[in-house]
Amino acid sequence: MTTTDIQHYENQRNLGSYRSTEWMSLGNCRLVEPDIFFPSDGAGVDKARKICSTCPVRDHCLEYALSEQIEHGVWGGMSERARRRLKSQRRAA
C-alpha cells in the first residue's frame, strides 16, 4: 500500500463514505481464509483481532460494519459483542 492509497482512504473516511467497499482490497483479511473472521470461540476472536491489529483499513472496516449493521464476525478488530457495546456508548455520548 502506498502513501497515496492511505491518503485516498483517509479522505474517504473523512467524507463519511464508509459504504464504499474499495478499501476491502487493501485489508489484511484478503490474505487469510474468511472463516477466521467468523470464529465460534474466544480464541478464534483473538486470532482475528491479531490480524486486524496491523490492518491499514481497520477503521474503515469497523465503520462499515457499524453503518451496515453487520451483526456477525470480527470487523475492524471488534467482535459482535464489542461492536454492540461501542454502538451503545456512541448513542449515550
C-alpha positions in Angstrom: 0.0 0.0 0.0 1.3 3.4 -0.9 1.0 6.7 1.0 -1.3 7.8 -1.8 -3.6 4.9 -1.2 -3.7 5.6 2.6 -4.4 9.3 1.9 -7.2 8.4 -0.5 -8.9 6.2 2.0 -8.4 8.7 4.8 -10.1 11.3 2.6 -13.0 9.0 2.0 -13.2 8.3 5.7 -13.3 12.0 6.5 -16.1 12.4 4.0 -18.1 9.6 5.6 -18.1 7.3 2.6 -18.0 4.0 4.6 -20.5 2.4 2.2 -17.8 2.2 -0.5 -16.0 -1.1 -0.4 -12.9 -0.2 -2.4 -10.9 -0.3 0.8 -11.5 -4.0 1.2 -8.9 -4.9 -1.4 -6.3 -3.4 1.0 -7.3 -5.2 4.1 -5.1 -7.8 5.9 -8.1 -10.1 5.7 -7.6 -10.6 2.0 -4.6 -12.7 2.8 -6.3 -15.3 5.0 -9.3 -17.6 5.0 -12.6 -15.7 5.6 -13.6 -18.3 8.3 -11.0 -16.8 10.6 -13.2 -13.8 11.0 -16.3 -15.8 11.9 -15.0 -17.8 14.9 -17.0 -19.9 17.2 -15.0 -19.2 20.3 -12.9 -16.6 22.1 -9.6 -18.0 20.9 -10.8 -17.5 17.4 -11.8 -13.9 18.1 -8.3 -13.2 19.4 -6.7 -14.7 16.3 -8.9 -12.4 14.1 -8.2 -9.4 16.2 -4.4 -10.0 15.9 -4.7 -9.9 12.1 -6.8 -6.8 12.3 -4.4 -5.1 14.7 -2.0 -4.1 11.9 -4.5 -3.6 9.1 -4.2 -0.3 7.3 -8.0 -0.1 6.8 -9.2 -1.3 10.2 -11.1 1.9 10.9 -12.9 1.7 7.6 -13.8 -1.9 8.2 -15.2 -1.1 11.7 -17.2 1.9 10.5 -18.5 -0.2 7.5 -19.7 -2.9 9.8 -21.4 -0.4 12.1 -23.1 1.6 9.3 -24.3 -1.6 7.6 -25.4 -3.1 10.9 -23.4 -6.3 10.3 -24.0 -8.5 13.3 -21.7 -11.4 12.8 -18.0 -11.8 12.7 -15.0 -9.8 13.6 -14.8 -6.5 11.7 -12.3 -3.7 12.3 -10.8 -5.8 15.1 -14.0 -6.0 17.1 -16.3 -8.9 17.8 -20.1 -8.7 17.6 -20.4 -8.0 21.3 -17.7 -5.3 21.2 -19.4 -3.5 18.3 -22.8 -3.6 20.2 -21.1 -2.1 23.2 -19.4 0.6 21.0 -22.8 1.5 19.4 -24.4 1.8 22.8 -21.5 4.1 24.0 -21.8 6.3 20.9 -25.6 6.6 21.4 -25.1 7.6 25.0 -22.5 10.2 24.2 
